[in-house]
Amino acid sequence: MTKVGRLYEQEKQEEIDKALSAAGMLFKGMSIEEVAKKLDVTIEKVREWEKRLSR
């Protein structure tokens, strides 16, 4: 795999890890705003993850 391919895979895995962390935090009752701040992502990104995970 090329260096670019590895970097892409690493970024994809980091986003998956953050989405799973967000799911756990939301399940524990944290607000979307708290989750976004803790994971250093946008509120829109957390809402997107929440929407995907609720399917």
C-alpha positions in Angstrom: 0.0 0.0 0.0 1.3 3.5 -0.8 2.1 6.1 1.8 -1.0 8.0 0.8 -3.1 4.9 1.1 -1.9 4.2 4.6 -2.5 7.8 5.7 -6.1 7.6 4.3 -6.7 4.3 6.2 -5.3 5.8 9.4 -7.5 8.9 9.1 -10.5 6.7 8.4 -9.8 4.5 11.4 -9.4 7.6 13.7 -12.8 8.8 12.6 -14.3 5.4 13.3 -12.7 5.4 16.8 -14.1 8.9 17.5 -17.6 7.9 16.2 -17.6 4.9 18.6 -16.4 7.0 21.5 -19.2 9.5 20.7 -21.8 6.7 20.7 -20.7 5.7 24.2 -20.7 9.2 25.5 -24.2 9.9 24.0 -25.4 6.6 25.5 -24.1 7.8 28.9 -26.2 10.9 28.6 -23.7 13.5 27.5 -25.0 16.3 25.2 -24.0 16.6 21.6 -22.2 19.8 22.5 -20.2 18.1 25.3 -19.2 15.2 23.0 -18.1 17.6 20.2 -15.9 19.6 22.7 -14.4 16.5 24.2 -13.5 14.9 20.9 -12.5 18.2 19.3 -15.0 17.8 16.4 -17.9 19.9 15.1 -21.4 19.5 16.4 -22.5 18.7 12.9 -20.0 15.8 12.8 -21.4 14.4 16.1 -25.0 14.7 14.7 -23.9 12.9 11.6 -22.4 10.0 13.6 -25.5 9.9 15.8 -27.7 9.7 12.7 -25.6 6.8 11.2 -25.4 4.9 14.5 -29.2 5.1 15.2 -30.1 3.2 12.1 
